[in-house]
Amino acid sequence: MSDATAQAAPANRPRKRDVRFSEAEHALVERSATSYGLTPSAFIRGAAVDAAREQQGLPPEQRGQAAGATPPQLTADAVAALNALRTEVKRAGVNLNQQTRLVHHGVIDLGRVGPTVEEVAALCEQVVFLLGGSSKGVAS
C-alpha cells in the first residue's frame, strides 16, 4: 500500500484485499457501480459483504447494509407502484407549476396552492417508502 493509499484509508476499514478481474468482468463491475452511483470499491465491498451475510443464513432484514453496499432490489409490485406514482407525481407537479405561475401573476391566492403542495409531499413520501427509505406514516 502506498503512503497516499494508507493515508486515505478510513480508520474503520484498515484491511485491504486485492481482486483481479478479466477485462469483461472489470467493465461489468464499473458499469454496475456507476449505475448505483457507487465507486467500484464500494460496489464490490457491498456485494461481497451482502453475499457473505446471505451465505451465513441471515435473512435480508438482519443483514444490515455495509457502507456503499448495493441497494436492495425492488419487487415487481414496488416497481409497478413506482410507475403509478411517477404518473401521479408528474400530474401534481404540472398542477403545482401552473398554480405557481398564476400566483406570480396575481391571478390566484397563494393559499390555494397549499393542497397541491401537500399532495406532492405525500406522493414523495410514498416514493421514499417504496425505495426503502423511512416507512414513517406510509403503508404499502
N, C-alpha and C positions, 0 to 999 in steps of 0.2 A: 504494500500500500504506500503510495507516495505521500509526502508530507501534506500536500494540498488535499488529498482524499482523506487522510487521517484527521485533518483539521475540520473538514466539512462533515464528517460522520457524526450523527446525533448521538448524544450521550446514552439515550435509551436503546440504541442499536449498535453496540460495539462490535458485533460479529459480522464477518463478511464472507460471502460464498460466491465463487466464480462459476459461471454456467456457459457452456458452449452450445451454439446453435448453427444449423445449416443456414445458408442464405435465405432459403424459403421460410424456415422457421423464424428467423430473425425478423424478416419483413412482416410476417403474420403477427408477431408479438408487437412490433412497432405500430402497425395499423390498429390493432385491438386496443392497445394502451391509449393511443391518440383518440380513438372513438369514445373512450371513457373519460378523457381529459386527465389521464394519468401519465406519469413518466414510465418508461419500460420497467425500471427497477421497482416502482410501486406496484405496477400491474403484476409482475412476476411474484413479488413478495406476497401480495394479497391472494393470488391464485394458489400459491404453494401452501400458505397457512390455511386457507379455506379447505383445500384438498386434504391436508393433514388432519384437520379437525373432523372432517367428514369421515376419514378413514378410522379415526378413533371412536366413531359411533355417536358423536354429538349431533343432536338434531339441530337444524338450521337456527332456531331461535336461541340456542345455547352456545353457539359457536362464537358469538361476538363478531367483531369485524376488525381485522388488522388495519392499521392506518394505511391508506392507499389501496385497500382491497377493492376488488371489483364489486360493484353494486349488486344487490340481489336481482335475480331475473324476475321480470313481470309475468304474471299468469295471463292466460288468454282473456280471462274475464277483466283483469285490470287494464289490458290493452284496449279492449272494447269500451270500457268505461272511460278511459282517457280520450279515445277518439270521439265519443259522445260529448265529453266535457270540452274538448277542443272547439267543437262547433258552438257550444253554449258560450264559452269564453269569447270567441270571435264576435258572436252576436251582441253580447253585453258590451264588449269593447267598442263596437261600432256605435251602439246607443250612447255610450259614455262620451265618445268623441263628438258626436253630433250635439249632445247636450252641452258639452263644454264650449263648443263654437257659439251656440245660442246664448250661453251665459256671457261670453266675451262681447257679444254684440248687444247685450242688454235685452234680449228677447224674452228670456225666462229667468226666473229667480234661482239663485244658487241652491236654495233649499230643495228644489225639485230634482237635483242631481243625486242627492243622498241615497235614495233607494237603489239607484243603478250602481253607485259605488259599493254599497253593501252587497249587492248581488255579485259583483266582480270579486269582492273579498271572499265571499262564501265559496265561489267556484274555485278560487285559488287555493283555499284550504282543502277542498276535495282533491285537487291535483296533487298537492303536497302529501296528503294522506296516501293516495294511490302510488306515489313514487317512493313510499317507505319513510316519509317524514313523520312528524308528530301525528298521533291519532286523536289528539285532544279535540273532543267535541264533534268528531266526524265519524259516521258509521258507513260501512260499505254495503 
